[in-house]
């Protein structure tokens, strides 16, 4: 064990997984508030005391040790500010008109801020808080895509929290976990405000925050890869053999780690890889093959294309009310590509009037994507907040429709991949993926598209997606 680097216990204090695991076992699970107030090195409380059992990941010494070792491998703790993260947090803070936006990591006994964006007059200067007080300690365990606290003073878990009762006096919080390719929740991208927001986030704002968390995770992956580029990596297994202080974790320590959860394991399918990304300019490579190669190179994971009609629970079921809403009036406006009238219709009738489908399961978003109605597709996704994870009776998704268009609908597809990249892995009733509707002459365009938007592919490593496609 080395010299403590922070007043809170950190994974950086330990030289091996064995030492770390032993420390976790010995930890006092009582509050660390007294130690913080006395300015002594605190006794950590890593185990969340009152999680929502029905909607939380289980806590164990083994899973916590594996998570912290994975965090160590990114070499991010105790590093200086970096513009790529700071610009992202400031952009998100302004988007939500919030007091703060942060990229933070949950260490052994603390929450450490990599990046903080503050509204004028509400600057936060500290870099860490006790893990017992961290909202993000709940975020990394909660199974909802976005963990939101509408009013901290009305929530028994937080009303007595020092971050609520004293500066910075947080009243509203929304966070998305930063999930590594190995499946561990390292920290969170979150926003917070001094005013309660009982209405909560819209579906569109939740998707926006999730996208920014995915972008952050991709930056972290690329950052880690650049730092270990001089280390020969002969197989995907070696991805885990990196330390936070520039020394590799010992082989003995690596062997002591607990295995990944069943949904994240891929035994027998991981092939030897140098982790170099595929070249999109190589001719005659089908976009589906390029996508598979790109996913394996980035995440050491093989994913399979699945028939849409076999994924019944993956897609929502069209209701009678949605079919009744598919009227001549709304379809006439949509087919004329009149976004102004469609927006007026939406403002008068509400979302339900546009979240409509015919008897074959085709909706307005399918129509806009198939015909290349860019502005309408953008309106339906961003303003109406229609889900892209829908399919018709033939198993075609809006992505199938966009790729069917004779002209590559790059902008429409960029909005779809940002929301749900799993649609690229869906085959219709004929067994066709979206890219199998694309013209061979456009394959190079689609390979470049995938390469340029690869940061969105991190969402494919979410446990629910891996459970379906791994």
LINPE-V341036 format. One record per residue. N is the residue number from 1. PHI is phi in radians with two decimals (* if undefined). PSI is psi in whole degrees, 0 to 359 (999 if undefined). Layout:
N&PHI&PSI + N&PHI&PSI
//
This chain:
1&*&134 + 2&-1.55&187 + 3&-1.30&133 + 4&-0.97&136 + 5&-1.77&354 + 6&-2.70&160 + 7&-1.23&343 + 8&-1.78&143 + 9&-1.00&141 + 10&-2.38&153 + 11&-1.05&336 + 12&-1.20&346 + 13&-1.35&349 + 14&-2.10&140 + 15&-1.57&345 + 16&-2.55&164 + 17&-1.14&326 + 18&-1.10&315 + 19&-1.11&319 + 20&-1.09&313 + 21&-1.09&319 + 22&-1.09&320 + 23&-1.14&318 + 24&-1.06&319 + 25&-1.09&328 + 26&-1.56&356 + 27&-1.15&141 + 28&-1.37&126 + 29&-1.51&5 + 30&-1.37&172 + 31&-1.13&149 + 32&-1.81&11 + 33&-1.06&318 + 34&-1.08&318 + 35&-1.16&324 + 36&-1.16&316 + 37&-1.15&328 + 38&-1.52&3 + 39&1.07&27 + 40&-1.68&164 + 41&-1.11&123 + 42&-1.33&155 + 43&-1.55&119 + 44&-1.30&154 + 45&-2.24&89 + 46&-1.41&334 + 47&-1.47&123 + 48&-1.12&129 + 49&-1.35&327 + 50&-2.39&62 + 51&-1.30&163 + 52&-1.39&97 + 53&-0.98&322 + 54&-1.28&344 + 55&-2.36&34 + 56&-2.35&152 + 57&-1.20&146 + 58&-1.19&149 + 59&-1.85&133 + 60&-2.61&158 + 61&-1.07&319 + 62&-1.15&316 + 63&-1.19&325 + 64&-1.20&320 + 65&-1.11&317 + 66&-1.14&320 + 67&-1.11&316 + 68&-1.18&324 + 69&-1.14&322 + 70&-1.13&319 + 71&-1.06&318 + 72&-0.99&321 + 73&-1.12&339 + 74&-1.46&352 + 75&0.89&46 + 76&-1.90&332 + 77&-1.14&143 + 78&1.07&32 + 79&-1.83&161 + 80&-1.27&167 + 81&-1.05&147 + 82&-2.28&134 + 83&-1.05&328 + 84&-1.13&325 + 85&-1.43&320 + 86&-1.13&321 + 87&-1.18&327 + 88&-1.25&316 + 89&-1.15&322 + 90&-1.16&320 + 91&-1.08&317 + 92&-1.23&321 + 93&-1.03&315 + 94&-1.17&323 + 95&-1.04&318 + 96&-1.62&0 + 97&0.85&49 + 98&-1.83&165 + 99&-1.24&323 + 100&-2.56&154 + 101&-2.42&140 + 102&-2.42&151 + 103&-1.94&119 + 104&-2.34&160 + 105&-2.24&140 + 106&-1.63&105 + 107&-1.53&186 + 108&-0.99&309 + 109&-2.19&15 + 110&-2.65&164 + 111&-1.87&126 + 112&-1.99&131 + 113&-1.62&119 + 114&-1.39&321 + 115&-2.52&138 + 116&-2.36&128 + 117&-2.00&126 + 118&-2.11&145 + 119&-1.22&152 + 120&-0.93&131 + 121&1.49&358 + 122&-2.19&31 + 123&-1.09&135 + 124&-1.86&121 + 125&-1.81&342 + 126&-1.35&154 + 127&-1.83&350 + 128&-2.67&155 + 129&-2.41&161 + 130&-1.06&140 + 131&-1.05&327 + 132&-0.99&332 + 133&-1.69&353 + 134&-1.36&124 + 135&-1.06&325 + 136&-1.20&342 + 137&-1.12&331 + 138&-1.37&321 + 139&-1.03&318 + 140&-1.26&346 + 141&-1.78&332 + 142&-1.21&138 + 143&-1.53&353 + 144&-1.23&146 + 145&-1.01&324 + 146&-2.23&124 + 147&-1.65&119 + 148&-2.22&137 + 149&-2.03&110 + 150&-1.23&320 + 151&-2.61&110 + 152&-1.10&330 + 153&-1.30&346 + 154&-1.81&6 + 155&-1.99&120 + 156&-1.05&334 + 157&-1.27&337 + 158&-2.21&348 + 159&-1.09&334 + 160&-1.75&6 + 161&-1.16&133 + 162&-1.00&333 + 163&-1.30&349 + 164&-1.77&315 + 165&-1.36&335 + 166&-2.22&184 + 167&-0.96&136 + 168&-1.61&8 + 169&1.04&58 + 170&-1.22&131 + 171&-2.01&334 + 172&-2.39&142 + 173&-2.52&141 + 174&-2.53&124 + 175&-2.39&150 + 176&-2.14&131 + 177&-1.17&146 + 178&-1.62&105 + 179&-1.76&122 + 180&-1.32&165 + 181&-1.04&335 + 182&-1.42&357 + 183&1.62&8 + 184&-1.67&143 + 185&-1.60&105 + 186&-1.50&330 + 187&-3.10&214 + 188&-2.71&153 + 189&-1.79&120 + 190&-2.46&159 + 191&-2.17&151 + 192&-2.60&159 + 193&-2.56&159 + 194&-1.45&354 + 195&-2.01&139 + 196&-1.15&152 + 197&-2.27&78 + 198&-1.08&339 + 199&-1.33&340 + 200&1.25&180 + 201&-1.42&147 + 202&-1.30&165 + 203&-1.05&323 + 204&-1.14&319 + 205&-1.22&326 + 206&-1.11&317 + 207&-1.10&320 + 208&-1.06&313 + 209&-1.13&322 + 210&-1.14&321 + 211&-1.09&318 + 212&-1.19&326 + 213&-1.15&320 + 214&-1.15&319 + 215&-1.07&317 + 216&-1.07&317 + 217&-1.10&322 + 218&-1.15&320 + 219&-1.04&320 + 220&-1.13&320 + 221&-1.11&313 + 222&-1.12&323 + 223&-1.13&316 + 224&-1.11&316 + 225&-1.08&321 + 226&-1.18&329 + 227&-1.33&337 + 228&-1.94&16 + 229&-1.10&337 + 230&-1.53&354 + 231&-1.59&122 + 232&-1.12&126 + 233&-2.04&113 + 234&-1.72&345 + 235&-2.66&163 + 236&-1.11&332 + 237&-1.04&328 + 238&-1.25&352 + 239&-1.00&331 + 240&-1.44&352 + 241&-1.67&59 + 242&-2.35&147 + 243&-1.94&173 + 244&-1.52&346 + 245&-1.91&15 + 246&1.60&348 + 247&-1.62&145 + 248&-1.31&143 + 249&-1.13&140 + 250&-1.12&154 + 251&-1.08&323 + 252&-1.07&317 + 253&-1.15&321 + 254&-1.07&319 + 255&-1.19&339 + 256&-1.46&355 + 257&-1.27&149 + 258&-1.30&151 + 259&-1.21&162 + 260&-1.16&159 + 261&-1.02&153 + 262&-0.90&323 + 263&-1.20&344 + 264&-1.84&349 + 265&-1.34&152 + 266&-2.52&45 + 267&-1.01&135 + 268&1.47&351 + 269&-1.91&346 + 270&-1.41&121 + 271&-1.75&166 + 272&-1.14&134 + 273&-2.58&143 + 274&-1.58&358 + 275&1.12&17 + 276&-1.40&138 + 277&-1.32&146 + 278&-1.17&153 + 279&-1.58&117 + 280&-1.20&346 + 281&-1.47&351 + 282&-1.15&127 + 283&-1.30&160 + 284&1.11&23 + 285&-1.78&122 + 286&-1.13&142 + 287&-0.97&326 + 288&-1.12&318 + 289&-1.16&321 + 290&-1.12&318 + 291&-1.07&315 + 292&-1.07&318 + 293&-1.16&321 + 294&-1.15&317 + 295&-1.10&317 + 296&-1.18&322 + 297&-1.18&323 + 298&-1.40&321 + 299&-2.15&0 + 300&0.92&48 + 301&-2.48&132 + 302&-1.73&127 + 303&-1.98&150 + 304&-1.92&144 + 305&-1.25&136 + 306&-2.13&141 + 307&-1.13&132 + 308&-1.01&318 + 309&-1.26&351 + 310&-1.62&356 + 311&-1.87&57 + 312&-1.05&318 + 313&-1.36&351 + 314&-1.42&334 + 315&-2.03&145 + 316&-1.21&153 + 317&-1.57&132 + 318&-1.20&132 + 319&-1.68&166 + 320&-1.08&320 + 321&-1.11&323 + 322&-1.20&325 + 323&-1.26&324 + 324&-1.16&330 + 325&-1.29&347 + 326&-1.40&78 + 327&-1.70&166 + 328&-1.06&321 + 329&-1.07&310 + 330&-1.25&324 + 331&-1.24&327 + 332&-1.12&317 + 333&-1.11&316 + 334&-1.14&316 + 335&-1.18&337 + 336&-1.48&358 + 337&1.02&38 + 338&-1.70&90 + 339&-1.19&327 + 340&-1.08&311 + 341&-1.14&323 + 342&-1.15&323 + 343&-1.18&319 + 344&-1.07&319 + 345&-1.09&319 + 346&-1.12&316 + 347&-1.16&329 + 348&-1.46&320 + 349&-1.82&340 + 350&1.61&174 + 351&-1.07&322 + 352&-1.02&332 + 353&-1.25&337 + 354&-1.83&344 + 355&-1.51&65 + 356&-2.22&157 + 357&-2.55&147 + 358&-1.43&183 + 359&-1.19&349 + 360&-1.69&1 + 361&1.51&9 + 362&-1.57&135 + 363&-2.02&185 + 364&-1.15&327 + 365&-1.19&323 + 366&-1.03&315 + 367&-1.08&313 + 368&-1.10&319 + 369&-1.21&318 + 370&-1.16&323 + 371&-1.59&356 + 372&1.27&30 + 373&-1.39&85 + 374&-1.03&308 + 375&-1.11&323 + 376&-1.20&318 + 377&-1.06&318 + 378&-1.11&316 + 379&-1.07&314 + 380&-1.16&324 + 381&-1.42&317 + 382&-1.55&320 + 383&-1.65&310 + 384&-1.32&334 + 385&1.12&43 + 386&-1.24&144 + 387&-1.31&144 + 388&-1.54&347 + 389&-1.51&74 + 390&-2.36&158 + 391&-2.56&154 + 392&-1.62&184 + 393&-1.14&341 + 394&-1.57&357 + 395&1.52&13 + 396&-1.59&138 + 397&-1.79&171 + 398&-0.98&332 + 399&-1.22&322 + 400&-1.00&315 + 401&-1.12&319 + 402&-1.14&321 + 403&-1.33&339 + 404&-1.24&332 + 405&-1.00&138 + 406&-1.02&331 + 407&-1.78&134 + 408&-1.01&118 + 409&-1.58&72 + 410&-1.15&319 + 411&-1.18&316 + 412&-1.07&316 + 413&-1.19&331 + 414&-1.18&326 + 415&-1.25&325 + 416&-1.23&314 + 417&-1.13&329 + 418&-1.21&332 + 419&-1.60&321 + 420&-2.79&85 + 421&-1.17&347 + 422&-1.12&342 + 423&-1.12&339 + 424&-1.22&346 + 425&-1.79&12 + 426&-1.77&130 + 427&-1.89&142 + 428&-1.45&191 + 429&-1.07&332 + 430&-1.45&354 + 431&1.52&14 + 432&-1.63&131 + 433&-1.41&169 + 434&-0.95&317 + 435&-1.21&343 + 436&-1.33&353 + 437&-1.65&352 + 438&-1.40&150 + 439&-1.26&138 + 440&-0.95&328 + 441&-1.16&344 + 442&-1.77&5 + 443&-1.00&318 + 444&-1.12&326 + 445&-1.13&318 + 446&-1.27&326 + 447&-1.11&317 + 448&-1.14&322 + 449&-1.02&311 + 450&-1.07&319 + 451&-1.13&316 + 452&-1.22&335 + 453&-1.90&22 + 454&-1.11&336 + 455&-1.09&335 + 456&-1.30&345 + 457&-1.23&347 + 458&-1.00&331 + 459&-1.11&339 + 460&-1.21&345 + 461&-1.56&5 + 462&-1.16&142 + 463&-0.93&321 + 464&-1.19&327 + 465&-1.28&316 + 466&-1.06&324 + 467&-1.08&328 + 468&-1.48&323 + 469&-2.03&349 + 470&-1.36&999
//
